[in-house]
Amino acid sequence: METVYNFINGKQVPSRGTEAYPIYNPATGEQIRQVIMSTSEDVYEAIDVAQRAFAEWSATSPLRRSRIMFKFKELLQRDWDVLAKIIVEEHGKVYSDACGELTRGLEVVEFACGIPHLLKGEFSEQVGRGIDIHSSLQPLGVAVGITPFNFPAMVPMWMFPVAITCGNTFILKPAKADPSLSIKLAELLKEAGLPDGVFNVVHGDRQDNEILLRDPRVHAVSFVGSTPAAAHVYKMGAEFGKRVQAFGAAKNHALIMPDADIESTANALLGAAFGAAGERCMAISLAVTIDDETADKLIATLKPKVEVLRYGPGIPKEGEKEMDFGPLISQQHLNNVTNYITKGVEEGATLLVDGRGKKPVGHENGFFIGGSLFDNVTPDMVIYKEEIFGPVLGIVRAKNFEQAMKLINEHPYGNGTAIFTSDGGAAREFAYHVQAGMVGVNVPIPVPMSFHCFGGWKHSAYTTLNIYGPDGVRFYTKMKTVTTRWPSKYVIENAAFSMPTL
C-alpha cells in the first residue's frame, strides 16, 4: 500500500507513528493509499526544523524570496495537469473544478510575488526638529496552516505563499482525507529553490493540532474548518500567545428579487449550490425569495435543471462530456448529508428533488449523491440552521425585502451572500446593510481576488485580519516603528521629565 509521508527539512520522511488512515478514491470507494498519523516527536521535529531555518530565511532579501515564488509559479503551471488529477483522485471533484481551485491558489502566489513592494514600510521626515520616523514590517517566526479537505490546493496556497515571502517559515497540516497534493507542493517549492526547513508538512490528527497551538516557538496559526473547531483553535491559540485567524462554517443565502432574470438566476444558483457537490464554504445553500410568485417562478425554472444534473467520476471517459459534479469525500460524509435530507422531510420542508440513493452506473461503491431541492424551508429547521456541505439547496419564502434581510442578518453564520436583481438601489441597500463578510451582486460565489481579502463575519470567522491580500501581509508580519534623532555637538539637551512631544 502506497504511503503518504511527512515532508520535513526538504525531504519526505516516514512518520514515527503506527496509526494508518485510509485514503479513498471517492468515485470508486476503493482505498488507494494511506497516510500515517504523526507522533508528537514528528511534530516537534518539524517545529525544530522550521525554527532553525527562520534565522537565515528571515534575513533573505524580499527580492530573493520573490524570485523563488516566481519560479514556484512557473512549476505549478508546468505540472498543472498532474496536480489537478491528484485533486480529482483524492477529493473527487471534477477536473475543471480542480483546475479552478488551482487557479485561485495561483492568484495568491502571483500576489506574493510582489512582496518587495508589499513589505515597503513608511517614512515621515522632520516630524520634529531633526527627528524622523520610519516603520518596517518584520516576519513573526514559525507559522502554521491547518487546512480542510475540500480545497487541498487552494486553501494552503491562500496561506503559505504570503507567509513565507514575508520571511516566515511554515508548517502545513493538511486534511488527512486528501493529503498527497501537499507533498507535491512541497517538492515544487524545493525545486523552485526554497531552502530546506522553510516549508514543512506533517500529517496528523487533533492531538497534533494541540501541539502546534501550544508550542511557544509557533507564532501564527491559520485555520479553516468547522465552526466548533475554529472557535477552539482561536481560543487556544490566543491563550498561548499566538496570532490566530480561524475560519469556520457557513450558511450562505442568496436573495432573489422579483425583478431578477429568473433563467440566469437559476443557472447561477445551480452552479453555486451543486458545484463541487456543495462541498464549498462559499456555496449557496439557501435561496430567499421576496414573495410567493417569485418563488414559484424560480422553482419552475430550477427544478427541471436540478433533476437532470449529471454526477459521476471527475475525469470523463474519452469522448464523454464532463460531469457537473463528483462524489462526496467519504462514506461518513455521504451518510451525514443523507441524514440532513431525511431530517428536512421530517421537519416539514417540501422535498421537490430527492438525490438520495442515486449512483452512477459502474460506480455503485462511490460516495455519490444527486442534487436535492427543498421548498418551504423555515428558520426553525435544522437544514436552515446548519451547514450541510452537500448538494442541497433550500428555498425560503419571505414576505418582503425587510423580512428577507432580517432572516439573513439574524443567521449565526455570515460568510458570504448574494442578491439577484436588476435594481441598483436594492442592490446597494442589500450590500450596505447585510451582515456578511463577502457580498455578491448577481455574482453567486463572491470569493475576492487575491489582492483583496477573504473573510466572513459572525461565527464564520474568528480573526481580526482576514486571509490573503493586504490583511495576509499584516497577519504574517509585525510592525516596528523607529524614531530617530542624531545628536548635534552644537546643541546640549537638558533632561526632560514630562511626556515627550514633538
Salt bridges, closest charged atoms under 4 A:
GLU2 OE1 - ARG33 NE 3.32
ASP42 OD1 - ARG16 NH1 2.77
GLU45 OE1 - ARG16 NH1 3.22
ASP48 OD1 - ARG217 NH1 2.06
GLU74 OE2 - LYS71 NZ 3.02
ASP79 OD1 - ARG78 NE 2.84
ASP79 OD2 - LYS184 NZ 3.51
ASP81 OD2 - LYS85 NZ 3.11
GLU89 OE1 - ARG33 NH1 3.25
GLU90 OE2 - ARG33 NH1 2.70
ASP97 OD1 - ARG280 NH2 3.10
GLU101 OE1 - LYS93 NZ 2.74
GLU107 OE1 - ARG104 NE 2.80
GLU110 OE2 - LYS73 NZ 3.88
GLU191 OE2 - ARG78 NH1 2.78
ASP196 OD1 - LYS190 NZ 2.76
ASP205 OD2 - LYS176 NZ 3.01
GLU210 OE2 - HIS232 NE2 2.91
ASP215 OD2 - ARG217 NH2 2.83
GLU263 OE2 - LYS305 NZ 2.89
GLU279 OE1 - HIS91 NE2 3.22
GLU279 OE2 - HIS333 NE2 3.78
ASP292 OD1 - ARG397 NH1 3.22
GLU293 OE2 - LYS297 NZ 3.41
ASP296 OD1 - ARG397 NH2 2.91
GLU307 OE2 - LYS303 NZ 2.67
ASP354 OD2 - ARG356 NH2 2.79
ASP375 OD2 - ARG397 NH2 2.88
GLU410 OE2 - LYS406 NZ 2.90
GLU429 OE2 - HIS433 NE2 3.53
ASP471 OD1 - ARG474 NH2 2.60
GLU493 OE2 - ARG485 NH1 3.81
